[in-house]
Amino acid sequence: MSERDDSSLPFKDRFYTYWKNLTDFYELNPSIHGFYDQFIKSPFNSDEIQSKPNVWHDFACEFFESGIKQGKIKALNPIVLSILVNSNVNSIVRIKQNFKKKLSQNKMELDEISHLIWDGIKVD
């Protein structure tokens, strides 16, 4: 995902690209998405594992820090921003997987969730 981030773009565009890339990654790799959910709840997700360096965590924090430094998003803890965005993407992917038919019947698009999150974190 980090290789798809173009830091020359406006941060708002980068945010939506981040959201789309993470969503696409999980949708195209359902086994990784499922494994991640299982791993988080397992005893293997120990304090020792959590204290080790994590490239994905570092990228996500740096991504949100850059938006804060540019004055484009609120000066919140980048870890909190990462949790907010990533957990929403995770939930959306799960909903799409489990309720595909119902979403289609109701002509429901979940893209507006990314807009709600952006509106909540952007600097006015």
N, C-alpha and C positions, 0 to 999 in steps of 0.2 A: 503494500500500500504506500509506503513512504516514497517509493520511486515514482509514483504517480502524482505526487504533490508538486505543483509548480508554484514556487514561492514568488514568482513574478506576477502572478494573478492577484486581483483584489481579494482580500481575505474572505469576503462573503462568498465569492466563487469557489475559493479553496474549501470553505466549510461544506458547501453543497457537494463538491467533488469528493471530499472525505466521506460524507454520509453515503453517497451513491456507491463509492468503491467498497466501503465496508459492507453495505447491504448486498451488493453484487457478489462479493467474496463469499459471504455466508450462504447466499442462495445457490451459488455454483458449487459450493463445497459443503453440502449438508452434513456429511460425516464429521467434518471439523467443527461445525456449529454444534452438533450433538455431543461430540467428545468434550468440547469446551464446557458445556453445561454440566456434563457428568463429572469432569475433573474438578470443577469449582466446588462441587458438593462432596467430593471424595476425601478420604483421609490423606491422600497423596498431596493435596493442596495444604501442605504444612507451613508453619511459621518459617521453617528453614527455606523451603521453596520460595515463599513469598518475599523473603529478604534478599534473594539472588537478583542480579541485574536482569532486566527484562527489556529487550529491544523495542517491543511493541509499546509498552508502557512509556518508555523514554520518548519515543516518537510522538505519541499522543500528547504527552505533557508539553513537549517542545512546540508542537503544533498550536496548542491553545495559548501557550506563553507568547508566541509570536503575534497572535491576534490581540492579546492584552497590550503588548508593547506597542503595537501599531495604533492602539486606541480604538479598535474596531469592536472588541467585545469587553464586557464588564470585567473589572479587576477582581475576579473570583479565583479561588484555588484551582489551578489547572487540573489537579487530580479530580476535583469535584466536577469540573466541566467534562472531563473525559468519561467519568462514570455516568453523568447525565446523558451524554450523547451515545456512548457505546451501549448502555443498558437499554436505551430506547430502540436503537437499531436491532439489538438482540431480540427484543420483544416483538418488534415488527416482523422480523424474519420468522419467528416462531408462529405468530398469528397467520402470516401468509401460508406457511406450511400446513398448519392445522385447520384453517378455515378458508381455504382457497375457493371452494364452491360458494360458500355463504357470502364472501366478499364480492365474488363475481355476480351473484344474484342481486345483491344490493347496489351494484355498480359503485363499490366503495374503493376510493383511492386513499392509501395511507401516506401519500407524499406530503399532505398538509401537516403531518406531525413534524417533519423537518422544518417547516416554516414556523410552526409554533415554537419550537426549540430556538431557532434563530432569533425570532422576535423577543424571546426571553433573555437571551444572552448578549444581544447586540447593544452597543452604546447608542443611545438616542441622539 
